[in-house]
Amino acid sequence: MSTAETIEGIAAASGAILGVVGEVVALAEKYGPEIYATIIAAIEQSKSGTGPTDAEIQAIIARCVADNAAIQNA
């Protein structure tokens, strides 16, 4: 692999990481800081190879909606 290819790979990975971070920040702004715990739990499940099931994803969404409602009512 050439230096240029390595730099391109690093740039692509950095861009992907920044995209994810931007999405997490946007979710936190929308749903409040509680979303971080939800996201971390989902990431840990994905890393373990036992990614979230459909039901778990629905539960995550429900928690986000509930957190948002609580924040809006506060």
All heavy atoms as a GROMACS GRO file, in nm:
protein
  514
    1MET      N    1   0.085  -0.117   0.000
    1MET     CA    2   0.000   0.000   0.000
    1MET      C    3   0.090   0.123   0.000
    1MET      O    4   0.183   0.134   0.078
    1MET     CB    5  -0.090  -0.002   0.123
    1MET     CG    6  -0.184   0.116   0.129
    1MET     SD    7  -0.298   0.111   0.270
    1MET     CE    8  -0.417  -0.007   0.213
    2SER      N    9   0.060   0.215  -0.088
    2SER     CA   10   0.141   0.336  -0.098
    2SER      C   11   0.102   0.435   0.011
    2SER      O   12  -0.002   0.423   0.077
    2SER     CB   13   0.120   0.402  -0.235
    2SER     OG   14  -0.010   0.458  -0.243
    3THR      N   15   0.186   0.535   0.028
    3THR     CA   16   0.158   0.639   0.127
    3THR      C   17   0.029   0.712   0.093
    3THR      O   18  -0.052   0.740   0.181
    3THR     CB   19   0.275   0.740   0.131
    3THR    OG1   20   0.395   0.669   0.163
    3THR    CG2   21   0.251   0.848   0.234
    4ALA      N   22   0.006   0.740  -0.034
    4ALA     CA   23  -0.116   0.809  -0.075
    4ALA      C   24  -0.239   0.726  -0.043
    4ALA      O   25  -0.340   0.779   0.005
    4ALA     CB   26  -0.111   0.841  -0.225
    5GLU      N   27  -0.232   0.594  -0.066
    5GLU     CA   28  -0.345   0.507  -0.034
    5GLU      C   29  -0.370   0.502   0.116
    5GLU      O   30  -0.484   0.499   0.161
    5GLU     CB   31  -0.320   0.367  -0.089
    5GLU     CG   32  -0.325   0.358  -0.240
    5GLU     CD   33  -0.279   0.223  -0.291
    5GLU    OE1   34  -0.194   0.158  -0.227
    5GLU    OE2   35  -0.330   0.184  -0.397
    6THR      N   36  -0.261   0.500   0.193
    6THR     CA   37  -0.274   0.499   0.338
    6THR      C   38  -0.340   0.627   0.386
    6THR      O   39  -0.432   0.623   0.470
    6THR     CB   40  -0.135   0.484   0.404
    6THR    OG1   41  -0.076   0.362   0.360
    6THR    CG2   42  -0.145   0.484   0.556
    7ILE      N   43  -0.298   0.739   0.332
    7ILE     CA   44  -0.356   0.868   0.371
    7ILE      C   45  -0.503   0.874   0.332
    7ILE      O   46  -0.588   0.920   0.408
    7ILE     CB   47  -0.277   0.985   0.309
    7ILE    CG1   48  -0.139   0.992   0.374
    7ILE    CG2   49  -0.351   1.117   0.325
    7ILE    CD1   50  -0.043   1.088   0.310
    8GLU      N   51  -0.536   0.824   0.213
    8GLU     CA   52  -0.676   0.821   0.170
    8GLU      C   53  -0.760   0.733   0.263
    8GLU      O   54  -0.873   0.768   0.297
    8GLU     CB   55  -0.686   0.769   0.027
    8GLU     CG   56  -0.639   0.868  -0.078
    8GLU     CD   57  -0.638   0.810  -0.217
    8GLU    OE1   58  -0.692   0.698  -0.238
    8GLU    OE2   59  -0.583   0.876  -0.307
    9GLY      N   60  -0.704   0.621   0.303
    9GLY     CA   61  -0.774   0.531   0.396
    9GLY      C   62  -0.797   0.597   0.531
    9GLY      O   63  -0.906   0.586   0.589
   10ILE      N   64  -0.695   0.666   0.581
   10ILE     CA   65  -0.708   0.736   0.709
   10ILE      C   66  -0.811   0.847   0.697
   10ILE      O   67  -0.895   0.866   0.786
   10ILE     CB   68  -0.571   0.792   0.754
   10ILE    CG1   69  -0.478   0.677   0.792
   10ILE    CG2   70  -0.588   0.890   0.871
   10ILE    CD1   71  -0.335   0.718   0.816
   11ALA      N   72  -0.810   0.919   0.586
   11ALA     CA   73  -0.907   1.027   0.565
   11ALA      C   74  -1.049   0.971   0.559
   11ALA      O   75  -1.142   1.029   0.617
   11ALA     CB   76  -0.874   1.103   0.437
   12ALA      N   77  -1.067   0.860   0.491
   12ALA     CA   78  -1.200   0.799   0.482
   12ALA      C   79  -1.248   0.753   0.619
   12ALA      O   80  -1.364   0.776   0.656
   12ALA     CB   81  -1.198   0.682   0.384
   13ALA      N   82  -1.161   0.689   0.696
   13ALA     CA   83  -1.198   0.643   0.830
   13ALA      C   84  -1.229   0.762   0.921
   13ALA      O   85  -1.326   0.760   0.997
   13ALA     CB   86  -1.086   0.558   0.890
   14SER      N   87  -1.149   0.865   0.912
   14SER     CA   88  -1.172   0.985   0.992
   14SER      C   89  -1.306   1.049   0.957
   14SER      O   90  -1.380   1.093   1.045
   14SER     CB   91  -1.060   1.088   0.972
   14SER     OG   92  -0.937   1.036   1.014
   15GLY      N   93  -1.335   1.054   0.828
   15GLY     CA   94  -1.463   1.109   0.784
   15GLY      C   95  -1.580   1.029   0.838
   15GLY      O   96  -1.681   1.086   0.881
   16ALA      N   97  -1.567   0.898   0.838
   16ALA     CA   98  -1.674   0.812   0.890
   16ALA      C   99  -1.693   0.834   1.039
   16ALA      O  100  -1.806   0.844   1.088
   16ALA     CB  101  -1.642   0.665   0.860
   17ILE      N  102  -1.582   0.844   1.112
   17ILE     CA  103  -1.590   0.866   1.256
   17ILE      C  104  -1.654   1.001   1.285
   17ILE      O  105  -1.742   1.012   1.372
   17ILE     CB  106  -1.450   0.857   1.320
   17ILE    CG1  107  -1.401   0.712   1.316
   17ILE    CG2  108  -1.451   0.912   1.464
   17ILE    CD1  109  -1.255   0.694   1.350
   18LEU      N  110  -1.615   1.103   1.212
   18LEU     CA  111  -1.674   1.236   1.232
   18LEU      C  112  -1.823   1.235   1.200
   18LEU      O  113  -1.903   1.302   1.266
   18LEU     CB  114  -1.602   1.340   1.148
   18LEU     CG  115  -1.462   1.378   1.196
   18LEU    CD1  116  -1.395   1.472   1.096
   18LEU    CD2  117  -1.467   1.441   1.333
   19GLY      N  118  -1.863   1.158   1.099
   19GLY     CA  119  -2.004   1.146   1.066
   19GLY      C  120  -2.084   1.085   1.180
   19GLY      O  121  -2.192   1.134   1.215
   20VAL      N  122  -2.029   0.980   1.240
   20VAL     CA  123  -2.096   0.915   1.353
   20VAL      C  124  -2.102   1.009   1.472
   20VAL      O  125  -2.207   1.022   1.537
   20VAL     CB  126  -2.025   0.782   1.390
   20VAL    CG1  127  -2.077   0.728   1.522
   20VAL    CG2  128  -2.041   0.681   1.279
   21VAL      N  129  -1.993   1.075   1.501
   21VAL     CA  130  -1.990   1.169   1.613
   21VAL      C  131  -2.092   1.281   1.591
   21VAL      O  132  -2.166   1.318   1.682
   21VAL     CB  133  -1.848   1.226   1.635
   21VAL    CG1  134  -1.849   1.343   1.733
   21VAL    CG2  135  -1.754   1.116   1.683
   22GLY      N  136  -2.098   1.332   1.470
   22GLY     CA  137  -2.195   1.436   1.438
   22GLY      C  138  -2.338   1.388   1.459
   22GLY      O  139  -2.422   1.461   1.511
   23GLU      N  140  -2.364   1.264   1.421
   23GLU     CA  141  -2.498   1.207   1.438
   23GLU      C  142  -2.531   1.192   1.586
   23GLU      O  143  -2.643   1.222   1.630
   23GLU     CB  144  -2.508   1.072   1.367
   23GLU     CG  145  -2.645   1.013   1.366
   23GLU     CD  146  -2.745   1.094   1.284
   23GLU    OE1  147  -2.704   1.161   1.187
   23GLU    OE2  148  -2.864   1.090   1.317
   24VAL      N  149  -2.434   1.146   1.666
   24VAL     CA  150  -2.456   1.131   1.810
   24VAL      C  151  -2.485   1.266   1.874
   24VAL      O  152  -2.576   1.280   1.956
   24VAL     CB  153  -2.335   1.062   1.877
   24VAL    CG1  154  -2.346   1.068   2.030
   24VAL    CG2  155  -2.324   0.917   1.830
   25VAL      N  156  -2.408   1.368   1.836
   25VAL     CA  157  -2.430   1.502   1.890
   25VAL      C  158  -2.568   1.553   1.851
   25VAL      O  159  -2.640   1.610   1.933
   25VAL     CB  160  -2.318   1.599   1.844
   25VAL    CG1  161  -2.353   1.743   1.878
   25VAL    CG2  162  -2.185   1.560   1.907
   26ALA      N  163  -2.607   1.531   1.727
   26ALA     CA  164  -2.740   1.574   1.682
   26ALA      C  165  -2.849   1.504   1.761
   26ALA      O  166  -2.949   1.567   1.800
   26ALA     CB  167  -2.756   1.548   1.532
   27LEU      N  168  -2.833   1.375   1.786
   27LEU     CA  169  -2.932   1.302   1.866
   27LEU      C  170  -2.936   1.355   2.010
   27LEU      O  171  -3.045   1.369   2.068
   27LEU     CB  172  -2.900   1.152   1.867
   27LEU     CG  173  -2.928   1.078   1.738
   27LEU    CD1  174  -2.868   0.937   1.743
   27LEU    CD2  175  -3.076   1.072   1.710
   28ALA      N  176  -2.819   1.385   2.066
   28ALA     CA  177  -2.816   1.439   2.202
   28ALA      C  178  -2.884   1.574   2.208
   28ALA      O  179  -2.954   1.605   2.305
   28ALA     CB  180  -2.671   1.449   2.250
   29GLU      N  181  -2.865   1.657   2.105
   29GLU     CA  182  -2.931   1.786   2.102
   29GLU      C  183  -3.082   1.769   2.092
   29GLU      O  184  -3.159   1.844   2.150
   29GLU     CB  185  -2.880   1.870   1.986
   29GLU     CG  186  -2.739   1.921   2.007
   29GLU     CD  187  -2.682   1.991   1.885
   29GLU    OE1  188  -2.743   1.986   1.776
   29GLU    OE2  189  -2.574   2.052   1.899
   30LYS      N  190  -3.126   1.669   2.018
   30LYS     CA  191  -3.269   1.647   1.997
   30LYS      C  192  -3.334   1.579   2.117
   30LYS      O  193  -3.442   1.617   2.161
   30LYS     CB  194  -3.292   1.564   1.870
   30LYS     CG  195  -3.438   1.543   1.838
   30LYS     CD  196  -3.455   1.477   1.703
   30LYS     CE  197  -3.603   1.461   1.670
   30LYS     NZ  198  -3.624   1.400   1.540
   31TYR      N  199  -3.268   1.474   2.171
   31TYR     CA  200  -3.330   1.392   2.274
   31TYR      C  201  -3.271   1.413   2.413
   31TYR      O  202  -3.320   1.355   2.509
   31TYR     CB  203  -3.319   1.244   2.237
   31TYR     CG  204  -3.395   1.208   2.113
   31TYR    CD1  205  -3.330   1.173   1.996
   31TYR    CD2  206  -3.534   1.211   2.112
   31TYR    CE1  207  -3.401   1.141   1.881
   31TYR    CE2  208  -3.606   1.178   1.998
   31TYR     CZ  209  -3.539   1.144   1.883
   31TYR     OH  210  -3.609   1.112   1.770
   32GLY      N  211  -3.165   1.489   2.426
   32GLY     CA  212  -3.102   1.512   2.555
   32GLY      C  213  -2.985   1.420   2.579
   32GLY      O  214  -2.963   1.323   2.506
   33PRO      N  215  -2.908   1.451   2.682
   33PRO     CA  216  -2.785   1.376   2.708
   33PRO      C  217  -2.808   1.229   2.744
   33PRO      O  218  -2.715   1.149   2.736
   33PRO     CB  219  -2.720   1.452   2.824
   33PRO     CG  220  -2.831   1.530   2.886
   33PRO     CD  221  -2.929   1.558   2.777
   34GLU      N  222  -2.930   1.193   2.782
   34GLU     CA  223  -2.957   1.054   2.816
   34GLU      C  224  -2.932   0.960   2.698
   34GLU      O  225  -2.908   0.841   2.716
   34GLU     CB  226  -3.103   1.037   2.862
   34GLU     CG  227  -3.136   1.111   2.989
   34GLU     CD  228  -3.172   1.258   2.965
   34GLU    OE1  229  -3.180   1.302   2.848
   34GLU    OE2  230  -3.190   1.328   3.065
   35ILE      N  231  -2.936   1.015   2.578
   35ILE     CA  232  -2.918   0.933   2.458
   35ILE      C  233  -2.779   0.868   2.454
   35ILE      O  234  -2.761   0.762   2.396
   35ILE     CB  235  -2.945   1.015   2.330
   35ILE    CG1  236  -2.960   0.924   2.208
   35ILE    CG2  237  -2.835   1.114   2.303
   35ILE    CD1  238  -3.082   0.842   2.207
   36TYR      N  239  -2.680   0.931   2.519
   36TYR     CA  240  -2.544   0.875   2.517
   36TYR      C  241  -2.542   0.734   2.575
   36TYR      O  242  -2.478   0.645   2.519
   36TYR     CB  243  -2.445   0.965   2.592
   36TYR     CG  244  -2.412   1.091   2.519
   36TYR    CD1  245  -2.446   1.216   2.572
   36TYR    CD2  246  -2.348   1.088   2.396
   36TYR    CE1  247  -2.417   1.333   2.504
   36TYR    CE2  248  -2.318   1.205   2.328
   36TYR     CZ  249  -2.353   1.327   2.383
   36TYR     OH  250  -2.323   1.443   2.316
   37ALA      N  251  -2.611   0.712   2.686
   37ALA     CA  252  -2.613   0.579   2.747
   37ALA      C  253  -2.676   0.478   2.653
   37ALA      O  254  -2.629   0.364   2.640
   37ALA     CB  255  -2.688   0.584   2.880
   38THR      N  256  -2.781   0.519   2.584
   38THR     CA  257  -2.849   0.431   2.489
   38THR      C  258  -2.756   0.395   2.374
   38THR      O  259  -2.747   0.279   2.333
   38THR     CB  260  -2.976   0.500   2.436
   38THR    OG1  261  -3.059   0.534   2.547
   38THR    CG2  262  -3.052   0.409   2.341
   39ILE      N  263  -2.686   0.495   2.321
   39ILE     CA  264  -2.595   0.472   2.208
   39ILE      C  265  -2.479   0.383   2.251
   39ILE      O  266  -2.442   0.289   2.179
   39ILE     CB  267  -2.546   0.605   2.151
   39ILE    CG1  268  -2.663   0.677   2.083
   39ILE    CG2  269  -2.430   0.584   2.054
   39ILE    CD1  270  -2.635   0.819   2.042
   40ILE      N  271  -2.423   0.408   2.368
   40ILE     CA  272  -2.311   0.326   2.417
   40ILE      C  273  -2.356   0.181   2.432
   40ILE      O  274  -2.284   0.089   2.394
   40ILE     CB  275  -2.258   0.381   2.552
   40ILE    CG1  276  -2.196   0.520   2.533
   40ILE    CG2  277  -2.158   0.286   2.615
   40ILE    CD1  278  -2.079   0.526   2.436
   41ALA      N  279  -2.476   0.158   2.484
   41ALA     CA  280  -2.526   0.021   2.500
   41ALA      C  281  -2.539  -0.046   2.363
   41ALA      O  282  -2.501  -0.163   2.347
   41ALA     CB  283  -2.661   0.022   2.572
   42ALA      N  284  -2.590   0.026   2.264
   42ALA     CA  285  -2.604  -0.031   2.130
   42ALA      C  286  -2.468  -0.063   2.069
   42ALA      O  287  -2.450  -0.168   2.006
   42ALA     CB  288  -2.682   0.064   2.040
   43ILE      N  289  -2.371   0.026   2.088
   43ILE     CA  290  -2.235   0.003   2.035
   43ILE      C  291  -2.173  -0.120   2.102
   43ILE      O  292  -2.112  -0.203   2.036
   43ILE     CB  293  -2.147   0.127   2.053
   43ILE    CG1  294  -2.196   0.238   1.960
   43ILE    CG2  295  -2.000   0.095   2.029
   43ILE    CD1  296  -2.132   0.373   1.984
   44GLU      N  297  -2.188  -0.131   2.234
   44GLU     CA  298  -2.131  -0.246   2.305
   44GLU      C  299  -2.192  -0.377   2.255
   44GLU      O  300  -2.121  -0.475   2.238
   44GLU     CB  301  -2.151  -0.230   2.455
   44GLU     CG  302  -2.060  -0.124   2.515
   44GLU     CD  303  -2.090  -0.095   2.660
   44GLU    OE1  304  -2.192  -0.143   2.714
   44GLU    OE2  305  -2.011  -0.021   2.721
   45GLN      N  306  -2.323  -0.378   2.229
   45GLN     CA  307  -2.386  -0.498   2.177
   45GLN      C  308  -2.332  -0.530   2.038
   45GLN      O  309  -2.307  -0.646   2.007
   45GLN     CB  310  -2.537  -0.481   2.170
   45GLN     CG  311  -2.605  -0.489   2.303
   45GLN     CD  312  -2.755  -0.472   2.291
   45GLN    OE1  313  -2.802  -0.407   2.199
   45GLN    NE2  314  -2.829  -0.529   2.384
   46SER      N  315  -2.313  -0.429   1.956
   46SER     CA  316  -2.263  -0.451   1.821
   46SER      C  317  -2.120  -0.504   1.824
   46SER      O  318  -2.085  -0.594   1.748
   46SER     CB  319  -2.268  -0.321   1.740
   46SER     OG  320  -2.402  -0.282   1.722
   47LYS      N  321  -2.037  -0.449   1.912
   47LYS     CA  322  -1.898  -0.493   1.922
   47LYS      C  323  -1.889  -0.637   1.970
   47LYS      O  324  -1.798  -0.709   1.932
   47LYS     CB  325  -1.820  -0.402   2.017
   47LYS     CG  326  -1.785  -0.268   1.958
   47LYS     CD  327  -1.721  -0.172   2.056
   47LYS     CE  328  -1.621  -0.231   2.148
   47LYS     NZ  329  -1.560  -0.137   2.240
   48SER      N  330  -1.982  -0.678   2.053
   48SER     CA  331  -1.975  -0.813   2.109
   48SER      C  332  -2.017  -0.919   2.009
   48SER      O  333  -2.003  -1.037   2.035
   48SER     CB  334  -2.065  -0.822   2.233
   48SER     OG  335  -2.200  -0.820   2.194
   49GLY      N  336  -2.070  -0.874   1.894
   49GLY     CA  337  -2.116  -0.970   1.795
   49GLY      C  338  -2.258  -1.015   1.819
   49GLY      O  339  -2.312  -1.097   1.746
   50THR      N  340  -2.319  -0.961   1.922
   50THR     CA  341  -2.458  -0.994   1.952
   50THR      C  342  -2.543  -0.869   1.932
   50THR      O  343  -2.618  -0.830   2.019
   50THR     CB  344  -2.474  -1.044   2.096
   50THR    OG1  345  -2.431  -0.941   2.186
   50THR    CG2  346  -2.392  -1.169   2.121
   51GLY      N  347  -2.527  -0.807   1.817
   51GLY     CA  348  -2.596  -0.683   1.786
   51GLY      C  349  -2.741  -0.685   1.827
   51GLY      O  350  -2.800  -0.791   1.849
   52PRO      N  351  -2.799  -0.567   1.839
   52PRO     CA  352  -2.937  -0.559   1.887
   52PRO      C  353  -3.036  -0.627   1.792
   52PRO      O  354  -3.021  -0.623   1.672
   52PRO     CB  355  -2.964  -0.408   1.895
   52PRO     CG  356  -2.859  -0.343   1.810
   52PRO     CD  357  -2.744  -0.438   1.807
   53THR      N  358  -3.135  -0.689   1.853
   53THR     CA  359  -3.242  -0.750   1.776
   53THR      C  360  -3.340  -0.642   1.734
   53THR      O  361  -3.331  -0.528   1.778
   53THR     CB  362  -3.317  -0.855   1.861
   53THR    OG1  363  -3.380  -0.786   1.969
   53THR    CG2  364  -3.224  -0.962   1.916
   54ASP      N  365  -3.437  -0.679   1.653
   54ASP     CA  366  -3.541  -0.584   1.613
   54ASP      C  367  -3.613  -0.529   1.736
   54ASP      O  368  -3.641  -0.410   1.745
   54ASP     CB  369  -3.643  -0.650   1.520
   54ASP     CG  370  -3.586  -0.676   1.382
   54ASP    OD1  371  -3.480  -0.619   1.350
   54ASP    OD2  372  -3.648  -0.752   1.307
   55ALA      N  373  -3.643  -0.616   1.830
   55ALA     CA  374  -3.713  -0.573   1.952
   55ALA      C  375  -3.627  -0.476   2.032
   55ALA      O  376  -3.678  -0.378   2.088
   55ALA     CB  377  -3.750  -0.695   2.037
   56GLU      N  378  -3.497  -0.503   2.040
   56GLU     CA  379  -3.408  -0.413   2.113
   56GLU      C  380  -3.397  -0.278   2.044
   56GLU      O  381  -3.392  -0.174   2.110
   56GLU     CB  382  -3.270  -0.478   2.130
   56GLU     CG  383  -3.271  -0.595   2.226
   56GLU     CD  384  -3.144  -0.677   2.222
   56GLU    OE1  385  -3.077  -0.683   2.117
   56GLU    OE2  386  -3.111  -0.736   2.326
   57ILE      N  387  -3.393  -0.279   1.911
   57ILE     CA  388  -3.390  -0.153   1.837
   57ILE      C  389  -3.518  -0.074   1.862
   57ILE      O  390  -3.514   0.047   1.884
   57ILE     CB  391  -3.367  -0.178   1.686
   57ILE    CG1  392  -3.224  -0.230   1.664
   57ILE    CG2  393  -3.392  -0.050   1.606
   57ILE    CD1  394  -3.199  -0.280   1.524
   58GLN      N  395  -3.631  -0.142   1.862
   58GLN     CA  396  -3.758  -0.076   1.890
   58GLN      C  397  -3.759  -0.019   2.032
   58GLN      O  398  -3.810   0.089   2.056
   58GLN     CB  399  -3.874  -0.172   1.869
   58GLN     CG  400  -3.897  -0.204   1.723
   58GLN     CD  401  -4.003  -0.311   1.701
   58GLN    OE1  402  -4.049  -0.375   1.796
   58GLN    NE2  403  -4.041  -0.331   1.577
   59ALA      N  404  -3.699  -0.092   2.126
   59ALA     CA  405  -3.692  -0.043   2.265
   59ALA      C  406  -3.603   0.081   2.273
   59ALA      O  407  -3.634   0.174   2.347
   59ALA     CB  408  -3.639  -0.154   2.357
   60ILE      N  409  -3.494   0.082   2.197
   60ILE     CA  410  -3.405   0.198   2.194
   60ILE      C  411  -3.481   0.319   2.141
   60ILE      O  412  -3.475   0.428   2.198
   60ILE     CB  413  -3.279   0.170   2.109
   60ILE    CG1  414  -3.189   0.069   2.179
   60ILE    CG2  415  -3.204   0.300   2.078
   60ILE    CD1  416  -3.078   0.014   2.092
   61ILE      N  417  -3.554   0.299   2.034
   61ILE     CA  418  -3.633   0.409   1.976
   61ILE      C  419  -3.737   0.458   2.077
   61ILE      O  420  -3.757   0.578   2.095
   61ILE     CB  421  -3.697   0.365   1.843
   61ILE    CG1  422  -3.588   0.345   1.738
   61ILE    CG2  423  -3.800   0.468   1.795
   61ILE    CD1  424  -3.634   0.275   1.612
   62ALA      N  425  -3.803   0.363   2.143
   62ALA     CA  426  -3.905   0.400   2.242
   62ALA      C  427  -3.843   0.481   2.356
   62ALA      O  428  -3.903   0.580   2.402
   62ALA     CB  429  -3.974   0.275   2.297
   63ARG      N  430  -3.722   0.442   2.401
   63ARG     CA  431  -3.654   0.519   2.506
   63ARG      C  432  -3.622   0.659   2.458
   63ARG      O  433  -3.637   0.756   2.532
   63ARG     CB  434  -3.527   0.448   2.552
   63ARG     CG  435  -3.553   0.332   2.646
   63ARG     CD  436  -3.429   0.288   2.721
   63ARG     NE  437  -3.316   0.258   2.637
   63ARG     CZ  438  -3.279   0.137   2.598
   63ARG    NH1  439  -3.349   0.032   2.636
   63ARG    NH2  440  -3.174   0.120   2.522
   64CYS      N  441  -3.577   0.670   2.333
   64CYS     CA  442  -3.546   0.802   2.277
   64CYS      C  443  -3.670   0.891   2.273
   64CYS      O  444  -3.666   1.008   2.310
   64CYS     CB  445  -3.487   0.790   2.136
   64CYS     SG  446  -3.323   0.719   2.132
   65VAL      N  447  -3.781   0.832   2.229
   65VAL     CA  448  -3.906   0.907   2.222
   65VAL      C  449  -3.951   0.949   2.362
   65VAL      O  450  -3.992   1.062   2.386
   65VAL     CB  451  -4.014   0.825   2.149
   65VAL    CG1  452  -4.151   0.889   2.163
   65VAL    CG2  453  -3.977   0.808   2.003
   66ALA      N  454  -3.940   0.857   2.458
   66ALA     CA  455  -3.979   0.887   2.595
   66ALA      C  456  -3.888   0.994   2.655
   66ALA      O  457  -3.936   1.085   2.724
   66ALA     CB  458  -3.976   0.760   2.681
   67ASP      N  459  -3.758   0.982   2.632
   67ASP     CA  460  -3.663   1.084   2.681
   67ASP      C  461  -3.697   1.219   2.623
   67ASP      O  462  -3.697   1.321   2.692
   67ASP     CB  463  -3.519   1.047   2.646
   67ASP     CG  464  -3.467   0.928   2.724
   67ASP    OD1  465  -3.530   0.890   2.825
   67ASP    OD2  466  -3.363   0.873   2.685
   68ASN      N  467  -3.726   1.223   2.494
   68ASN     CA  468  -3.760   1.350   2.428
   68ASN      C  469  -3.888   1.407   2.489
   68ASN      O  470  -3.896   1.527   2.515
   68ASN     CB  471  -3.776   1.330   2.279
   68ASN     CG  472  -3.799   1.461   2.207
   68ASN    OD1  473  -3.731   1.559   2.232
   68ASN    ND2  474  -3.897   1.464   2.119
   69ALA      N  475  -3.989   1.324   2.511
   69ALA     CA  476  -4.114   1.372   2.569
   69ALA      C  477  -4.091   1.429   2.708
   69ALA      O  478  -4.144   1.535   2.743
   69ALA     CB  479  -4.217   1.259   2.574
   70ALA      N  480  -4.008   1.361   2.786
   70ALA     CA  481  -3.977   1.409   2.922
   70ALA      C  482  -3.905   1.544   2.917
   70ALA      O  483  -3.936   1.634   2.996
   70ALA     CB  484  -3.893   1.306   2.997
   71ILE      N  485  -3.814   1.556   2.823
   71ILE     CA  486  -3.739   1.681   2.809
   71ILE      C  487  -3.833   1.794   2.765
   71ILE      O  488  -3.828   1.905   2.819
   71ILE     CB  489  -3.623   1.665   2.710
   71ILE    CG1  490  -3.516   1.574   2.771
   71ILE    CG2  491  -3.564   1.800   2.670
   71ILE    CD1  492  -3.415   1.524   2.671
   72GLN      N  493  -3.919   1.764   2.670
   72GLN     CA  494  -4.012   1.866   2.621
   72GLN      C  495  -4.110   1.910   2.728
   72GLN      O  496  -4.154   2.024   2.730
   72GLN     CB  497  -4.087   1.815   2.497
   72GLN     CG  498  -3.999   1.783   2.379
   72GLN     CD  499  -3.910   1.898   2.337
   72GLN    OE1  500  -3.954   2.011   2.330
   72GLN    NE2  501  -3.785   1.869   2.307
   73ASN      N  502  -4.147   1.819   2.817
   73ASN     CA  503  -4.242   1.851   2.923
   73ASN      C  504  -4.176   1.916   3.043
   73ASN      O  505  -4.247   1.964   3.132
   73ASN     CB  506  -4.317   1.725   2.966
   73ASN     CG  507  -4.410   1.673   2.860
   73ASN    OD1  508  -4.465   1.750   2.781
   73ASN    ND2  509  -4.427   1.541   2.855
   74ALA      N  510  -4.045   1.916   3.048
   74ALA     CA  511  -3.974   1.972   3.164
   74ALA      C  512  -3.970   2.124   3.160
   74ALA      O  513  -3.993   2.189   3.066
   74ALA     CB  514  -3.830   1.919   3.167
   0.00000   0.00000   0.00000
